[in-house]
Amino acid sequence: IRNFIMNETKVMEFILIGFSDFPDLQIPLFIFFFLTYLATLTGNILLMTIIGVHRHLHIPMYFFLSILSFSETCYTFAIIPKMLVNLITEEKSISFTGCAVQMFFFFGFGGTNCMLLTAMGYDRCVAICKPLHYRVLMNNRVCSQLVAFATVTGFTLSLIDTYFIFTLPFCGEKEINHFFCDMAPVIQAACTENNGIETVIFIFCIVVVFGSFLLILLSYILIFNTILKIPSTKGKCKAFSTCASHLTVVTVHFGCASIIYLRPKSAYSLEKDTLISVTYTVVTPLLNPVVYSLRNKDVHMALRKSLGRNLCAWVR
């Protein structure tokens, strides 16, 4: 199948020209992205370790958070290392197969993240609206099934999207006006316009992005309705504080995704999209551990305990 696609398209590689218009900024951009990537890896790995080590964090909310951190780590690994290499070398190419693989994992983990955030919204909804039934409704089996559904659905839809895009006819040396193989620039690099395929892919994006967002919105409507019925102001603030971190990550994640993927073709601007893409491929994955670490007392306490133990061990 691979040989058939390669012969049909007559394209062996693509040229990624995302930051080529800023030759003087290649090194500063490399330093910025490299440091941000290190911070992202450190933050997510630290968060996963803390959740795994401390037993009082072995509850559904933190289980979903650890899976989200793992998914975000893999998500950035699909994009950023190649982008860093392109920034410091004159060779900006990516093979046809490599481009397809990058897109598959990018959309796979991206779709999984959307549905994991939906599962986290459902978890908060059950915790606030049905506190007496929480342990039954959010047991280990249900949590594992939600994660499995998110992963399988995300990668299945990604496989379908990637297949449709890379069966388009490509010919000659093709430049992609982006720093990775994203949907719109790759489609625009094709030798033909196929509105049918763009429509199919747009529908899949609506299913993943807009569908997930609607479910999260429904969860928060139920949550806010329940919070308003709490008689004390202190109780309302305490209930809302358990959702604040999740709501912050959801707003940034779905805001960027909607701007890029839920627009008509006439609104595309690849130059602006490149800048927005930096937000959800480089900055947003760092937001997850930062927000949950800064705003969460349980994580604070666990982190202090871990640092205290390590410090005592080092002194000894």
N, C-alpha and C positions, 0 to 999 in steps of 0.2 A: 504494500500500500504506500509506504514511504517513497519508494522509487517511482511509483506511478505519479504521485503528487509532484515530485521534483521534476520529472520529465514534462508533466503537463504545464507546470508554471514556468519552467525554464529559469527559475530563480534559485540560486544556491545560497544567497545571503542578503541581508538588508543592512543599510547604513543608518545608524541612529544619530541624528543630528540635533538632539534636544538642546544642548548648551553650546553648540558650535558658534552661535552668533555672539558669544561673550568670551573671546579667546583670552582676554586679560584676567578673567575671573575664574579660569579653570582651576588653578591651585587654591585660591580662597574657597571656592565652592567645594573642592575635594576635602579640605580641612573641616569645613562646617558640616558636611554630610557625614564624614568619617567620625567626627566627635559625637554627632547626634546619633549615629548608628551604634556606637559603643555604649552610649547612655541608654539607648533603647534595649540593647541586649542585656546590659547589666541590670536595668530596672525590671525587665520582665523575668529574667532568670532568678533574680533576688526575690521577687514576689512569688514565683512558683515554689521556690525553696522554702520560704517562710510558711506558706500555706501547707506544704507537704510535711514540714517538721512539727508544727504546732497542732496538737490534736483539737484544741478548742476552735480551730478554724476549719475543721472537717465538717462543714455544713454546706447545703446546696449553693448558697450565694458565692462562697469562696471556691467551691468546686468548679462552678461555671467560670469564675474569674481566672482560675489557674489554667483552664482549658483555653480561654480567650487569650491569655498571655502567651501560651504555647503557639496558638494559631497566628497571633500577631508577629511572633518571632520568625516563624516560617514564612509568613507573608512578606516581611521585609527582606528575608534571605533570597527570595525569588527575584527581587528587583535591585536592591542597593549595591551588592557586591559588583555586579556587572556595570552599573552606573559609575561606581568609583573607578573601576579599571578604565572605562572610556574617558573619564575626566583627565587622567594622567598619561594617556597614550594617544598617539596619532591615529591608531586603528580603532574606528568606531563601529566596526561591523559586528553583526550577530548572525549566525547561520539560520537557514530557513527552519530547520528542526528545532534549534535552540530558541528561536522566536516563538514557535508554537508551544514548546514546553513551558517557557516563561509565562505566556498568556494563560495556559491551562492552570498552572499553580497560582498565578495572581488572582484569577477569577474564582478558583476553587476555594482558596483561603479567604478571599474577600467575601464571597457568598456565605461561607461558614461563619465568618465574624458577624455578618448581619443577623443570621438566625440564632447565633449564640447570644447576641444582645437581646433578641426577642425572648429567648428562654429566660434570661436574667430579669427581663421585665415581668414575665409571667410569675417567676419566683417571688419578686417583690409584691406582686398583686395578691398572691396566695398568702404571703406572710402578713400583710396588712388587712386584707379583706376576710380571710378565713384562718385566723391565728390558731384556733382550736383544732383545725383539721390539717395544719401545715405539715406535720410529720408524716401523716398518711398520704397526703396529696403529693408531697415532694420527697418521697423515699428514694433510696439509692437506685432502685431499678428505674423509676421514672426519670431521674436525672441522667442516667446512662443512656436511656432511650432517646431523650431530647438531644443529647450530644451526638449520638449516632445518626439521628435523623438530620441534624444540621450539617454534619460532615458529608454524608452520602448525597443529600440533596444538593449541597453546594458544589461538589465535584462532578456530579452527574450533569447539572446544568452547565457547568464550565466546559465539560467535555463536548456537549452538544454545540455550544457557542463556538468553541475553538475549531471544531470540525467544519462547521458552516463557513467560518471565516477563511480557513486555510485550504478550502476546496475552491475558492475563487481563483480565477486565472491571473497570475502575476507574470510579468515578462520583463527581461532586461534587468539592469542594476537599479534597485529601488531604494529610495531614501525615505525614512520614516521620521517625520518631524516631531520627534518625541525622544525621551531618554530611556524608554522601554517600550515593549510591544503591547501597546494598549489597543483597544478595539477600534476606535474611530480612525486614528492615523494609519493602521494596517489596512483597513477597508479602503481608505482613500488612496493607498498605494497600489490597489488592484488595477488591472488594465481595463476593467469594465465596470459600469455602474449597475448594481443589482439591488434595486429597492426592496425586492422581496426578501432577500437575506437580511437586510438592515431592519426590516419590519419584524422578522422573526426574532432577531437578537434583541431588538428594543422591547418586545413583549417579554422575553426572558428576564431582562433587566427590571421591568416593572414588577414581575412576579417576585423577584428576590428583594429588590430595594424597597419598592413602594408597598409590596405585600407585607414585608417585615415591619416596616414603619407603621402601617395601619394597625397591626396586631399590638405593637408597643403603645401606640396612641390609645387603643381600646383599654389596655391594661392600666394606663395612667388615668383615664377617665374614671374607671372603677376605683382606683387608688384615691384620687382626689375627692371623689364622692364619699368614700369611707372616712377620709381624714376630716372633712368638713363636719362630720357627725360626732367627732371626738369633742367632749365638752371643754376640756382644759386647753389653754394655749400651749402649755408645756408639752402636753401629749401630742398636739398637732405638730409642733416643731420636731419632736423626737421621731415621729412617724415619717415626716417629710425628709429628715436628715438621712434616713436609711436609703432614700432614693436619689439624693442629690448627685452623688458621684456617677451613678448609672445614667442619669438624665443628662449630665454634662457630656459624657462620652458619646451618647446617642445623638445629641444635637450636632456635635462636630462631625461625627462619622457619617450620618445620613445627610447632613447639609452638603458636605463635599460630594458625596456620591450622587445626590440628586442634581447638583449643578452640572456634573460631567455626563451622567448616563441617562437622565430623564429629560432630555431636551429634543426639540425637533432638529433635523439636520441643518436647517438654515441658521441655527444659532451657534453652530460649531465655530470655534476660534482656537486653532491648535496652539497658537502662541500663548494665549491666556490659559488654555487647558494645561499646558506644561507647568505653569506657575501654581495652579490649583492642585495639580497632581503631586507636587512636592509636599503639599500639606497632608494629603491622605496616605502617601507612601513613606514619608520621612518623619513628619511631625506627629500625626495622629497616633501611630504605634507607641510613641513615647508618652503620649497623654494618658494612656490607660494606667500604667504603674504609678505615674506621678499623681494623678487625681485620686486614685484609690489609696495611695500611701499617705497623702497629705490630709485627706478628709476622713480617714477611717481610724477610730480609736483602737479597734482590735488589732489592726495591722501595726499601728504605732507601738502597742504594748508588746506584740510578738517580736518586732524589730529590736526594741530596746533589750528584751530578754536575750535575744541572739547575740547582740553586740556586747552585752554584759558578760555572757558566758565566754565569748571569744577573747574579750579583754582579760578576764581572769585567767584563762588558759595561757594567754601570751605572757602575762606577768609571772605565772608560775614557771 
